[in-house]
Amino acid sequence: QVQLVEAGGGLVQAGDSLRLSCAASGRTFTRYTVGWFRQAPGKEREFVAALSRSGGSTYYAPSVKGRFTISRDNAKSTVYLQMNSLKPEDTAVYYCAADTRLVAGPGKYDFWGQGTQVTVSS
């Protein structure tokens, strides 16, 4: 079992950057593929990005590819989401997730954080 706590959300203007972090505790962090998801008001939760256990493989949703970067620091048991060129449509609650799956990508994740709000004003 792993516990996840997100931080770094806030209110920014369109075009700004923001970095989210997700601190993990519990089982060995390197056992887990990690991902970021988001949920906007009135919409279903959607996949944003994922990163393999070693950090060597990434997967992005088309809507964020080229603007967002997922990374991890296994020594600190932390995963990051660097978000650049933010748009109002990026407004959502962002969730960190972890799973023992081998392939980084969308799909089922067993462990979730509580979420952090990101609001992008136009």
N, C-alpha and C positions, 0 to 999 in steps of 0.2 A: 504494500500500500504506500502511496505517496500523497503528500498534502501540497497544495499549490496556492500561492497567494500572489495576486497581481498588484501592481502599483504603476503609477505614472500617467494615469488618465487625466483629462482636464479639458478646458475650453480653449480652443485656438481658432485662428482665422484661416480661411482658405489660403493654401499655399505654404502654410507653416509646416514645421516638423514636430514630431513628438516621439519619444521612445518609451515603450512599455517594458516592464520587467515582470518576471514571474519567478518567485523564489520557491524552490522545492525542498521538502523535508521528508524524512522517512526512509524508504528503501533507496538503494543505490541509484543515483540519478542517471548513470550511464546505462541502466537497464531499459530506459524509456525513450521511445520516439516522442517528440513533443510537437504541439501544434497550437495555433491561434485560430479562434473562431470569433464571430461577432453576431450580434442580434440587434437590429434596428427596431424601433417601435412599430408594432403591427406586422412585423415580418418574421419569418422563420430564421432560426440560427443558420449561419452560413460559414463555410470553411474559408479561411484566409490564407494560412501558410502552415507548412510543417517542415520539420527538420529531423534527420535520422539521428540515431544514438551517437554516432561518432561526429556528427556535424558535416559529414561529407556529401550528403544528399538533401536537396531542398525541393519543395513543391509549392507553387503559389497559385492562388485563384487568378484568373485572367484580369479581373478588375483591379488587382493591386500589383501585378507583376511589373517590375521596373520602378515602382515607387516605394514598396515595402521590402524590408530585409529582415529575415529571421536569423537569429544566431544563438549560440549557447556557450556558456562558460561552465564546463563540467566541474572544474575545481571549486566554483562557487555555487554549484547546483542551481544555476539561474539561466533562464531563457529570456531573450529579448525580442522585441519587435520594433525596429526602427521604421517610422512612418514619415515619408517625405511627400511634399506636394499634396498635402491633404485637401480633400474636397468635402463639401457639405454632405455628399452621399456616403462618406466614410463615418458619419455620425452613428454610433452604436455603443452597446456595451460589449466590451472585448473580453473574451474568456481564454485562459490558458488551459491546455489539456495535455494529458500524458497517457501513453499506452505502451504495452510491451510489444506491439506489432513490429514487424521487421521493416515494413515499407512506409516511408513518410508520404502522407497524402491525406485526402479527405476520407471520411468513414467513421467507424466507431472508435471512440476513445473511452477508456474506463474511468479516468480520474479528471476532475475539473476543479478550477478555481472558482471564486465567488464573483469574479467579473470586475471590470473597471470601466467607468463611463468616459467615452471620448465624444466631444461635441465640437463640430467644425462649423463656424459661422461664415456666411458668405459676405 
